[in-house]
């Protein structure tokens, strides 16, 4: 079931040809949201994040693109969905309705909304390092769409070599992110994650987890530069994204990670998520 610019369809096969023409180009913006029992935690944060990113792409944002509008459009799909798992992934994709021209450089846009099931825990995943291409360490890399093709290449590389995911380096050969989300490392009483200046995706899920962890008196969260050797110095490691959920890393190279502290944080954070409804 999809919502294409305000109208619901069973699948893309049933979408009118004139609407399908909008999909000729890659999505302008892709935004993933985790929902709990059909409701959206951190709704305002998601809305302002989407609007801020759309403005950077120099497009005409319709006046009816309000917070309530998107809440209602997502709600339409949930009313039609027969399978209602506790956690689900809502994906919003925005497309230009035509290519920019000298006459109309700022184009209008449309949107596509899809709902999929989401597992909030993947355990015992082994990582490899993808080094064929690098993420640019800059603000534009903080947008999800910028390095999506690179993440897919790294994902294929991991699968071809018998791994569950790949770590991606930036052009300074430091850790940027993974093919399956933002990287968090436990080192003694600290949790380290690549700073935004290192090139990871700046997602609402990342921001909210960092804020949640910062409120815990027992743990200090540090957004910093992380060299490759720093990964193997960590005691525990996990990946998070609204696309893949929470991934508990088992091994990277010869380093086998523990899982006790991160498993406890996962339980506490999921409880925190549910309390935001």
N, C-alpha and C positions, 0 to 999 in steps of 0.2 A: 504494500500500500504506500502510495506517495502523494504528496501535496505539491502540485506544480502551480506556483504563482496564485495560490488561493483556491484552486479546484482540485479535488481528490480523485485519484485514479487507482485502479487495481494494480496496474503495472505500467512501465514505459510503453508497452505495446499498444495500450489503449489511449495514449496521449495523442491529440490531434497533430497532424503534420506541421501546421504553422507554429505550434509551440515547440516541437522537437527541433525546429530550425535554430532555436536559441542555443542549442547544445553543440553547435558546430565548433566552438572554441572551448578551451579548458576553463574550469571554474575560475572566476575572479577571486573568490574567497570560499574556503571550506571551514566550517565551524562545527565542532563536535560537542555534544552536551550529554551528560549522564543524567538520566531521570530515575526517580525512585517511586514506584507504584503510580506511574503516569504523571508525576509532578516534577517540576524543575527546581532543584536546589540552586541557590545563588543566581536567581533569574536576572536581577538587575546587573550583576557583574557580567553575565553572558551578553546581555543586550548592549551595554556600553562598549564592551570589547568588540562586538560585531560592527557597531556603528563607527567606532574609531578606526577600525581596519578598512572599512569601505571608503571612508573619507580619504585615506591615503592613496586609494586607487583612482581618484579623480573621476567619480561617476555621479550621476544624478540620483540622489536618494529620495524616493517618494515620501511625501509628507505623512502618508498613512503607515509608514514603517515605525510604529510605536512599540513600546514594550508590551502593552496589552494586545496589540495586533498579532505579534509573533506567539504570544502565549495562547491565543485563540486558535491560530493556524496549527500549532502543534497539537492542541487539544482536539481539533477535528480528526486528526489521524488516530489518536488514542481511542476516540469513540468508535471508530471503525475497526480497530485492531481486535482480533479474537484472542490472540496470544498475548497475555499481559504478565510478563515476568516481573520480579521485584525490581531488578536493574535492567534498563534498556539504554541503547545509544540512539540519540537523535542527531542526524547529520543535516545541516543546512548548507546548501551550495548556492552561490550567487553567480549569475551569468550576465554578460553584456547582451543586450537585445540586438546590437549591431556593432560592427567594427568602427573604431574611431576614424574620423576623416578630418581634413582641414576645416571643413564647414561645421561639423559637429564633433569636436574632440572629446567633449564630456558626454558620455552615452547614458541612456537609461538602462535599468537592470531588471532582472526577474529572479525568482528563487525556486529551489527545489528542496523539499523536506522528505527525509526517509527515516523510518524507525527500524532498528535491528536489535536482536537480543545481545546482551553483553555479560560475559563472565567477569565478575569482579575479583577473581583470583586464578592465576595461572602459576603453578609451582614447578620447581625443578627444571627451569629453562637454562640452557647453557649458551654462553655468548662467544662470539668471535669478533675480530677487529676488521672493519672494512677500510682499506687504505687506497683503493683505486682512485677515489675522488674525495674532495674535501668540502666541508661546509664553510661558507664565508663567515668570518667572525664579525658580524655587523647587524644593525637593527633590522634590515630587510629580511634576514634569516629568522627573525623572531616570528614572522608570519608563517602560518602552517603551509600555505600553498607554495612558498618559495622553493623549498627543498623536498617537495613530495616525490618528485621523480628520482632524486638521489636516495631517499629512504627506500623506495621500491627496489632500486638496484642493490642496495645493501641487504635488503630482505631476501632477494633472489640468491645473492652470494651466500648468505647464511644457510638457506635451505639446501642449496646445491652441495654444501660442505658438511651437512649433518648437524647444523646448529639451529637454535630456535630464534635467534635475532642477532643483529650486528650492532656494535658500537661505532659511532661516526666521529671522526676527528674534524677540527676546523683547520683553516689554512695556516695556523700556527702549530699544528700537530698536537693540539690539546683536545681533551674530551669535550664534545659539543652536546651530543644527545645519543639516542639509540634509534633503531628503526621502529621500535615499539614504545617510544615515549621518553619522557625526561628521566635522567639517571639520578638516583640518590644513593650515597655511600655512607655507611656508619663507620666512624673512626673514633674509637674510645667513647667520649661523651659528646661527640659532635656528629652532625649529619651534614655532609657536603654535597653540593649540587653545582653544576656549571652555571656561572653568572650569565645574565642575558647578553652581556657583551661578548660572550663566547659563541653565541649563535643558536642556542636551543629555541624551540617553539615557546612563545609566551602565551600559555593557555590559562584559562580561568582555573582549571583543575590544579595546575602547578601552583598558582598564586595562593589558592585557598589551602592547599596542603602545607605550604611554607608558613602561612599565617597560623594555621592550626598547630604546627610543630613549634613555632616561636612562642606560643602561649604556654607550652609545657616547660615548667621550671627545670626539668631534669635534662633537657636537650637543647643544645645551641645549634641553630641552622646557619650555615655559612655558604653564601653564594660566591664562588671563587673560580680561579683557574685550576684545572685538574690535569696534570700530566698523565701519560699512560701508566707509568710505574706507580702512581698514586692509587690507581684502581686496585691493584693487587695488595696494597697495604690496608685496605678496608676489611672490617670484620663481616659486614653484611652489605647486601646490595639489592635494590629493587628498582623497577621501572614503573612509571605511571603515565597514563594518558586516558582521555575520554574515549579514544578509539579502541584501545585494547584492554582497558581496565588496569588492575594492579597485578604486576608480574614479579614473582619472587625469583631472583636469580640464584641458580645452584652453583655454577662454575664459570670462571673465565680463565682460560689457559690452565695453569696448574693450581690456581687458587680456588678452593672450595669454600663457599660462604656459609656462615651460620644464618639462622632465620628467626631466632627467638624474639629479639627486640622488634624487628620489623613486622613480624606477625601480630604482635601486641598493638603496635601503632596502627596497623591496618584495621583491626577490630574497632579501635577507638575512633578512627577517622570515619569509618562507615556509619558508626553510631552518630557521629557529628553530622554527617551528610543527611541522615534521616531527620535529625532535629532542625534542619534548616527549612523544612517544608511548611 
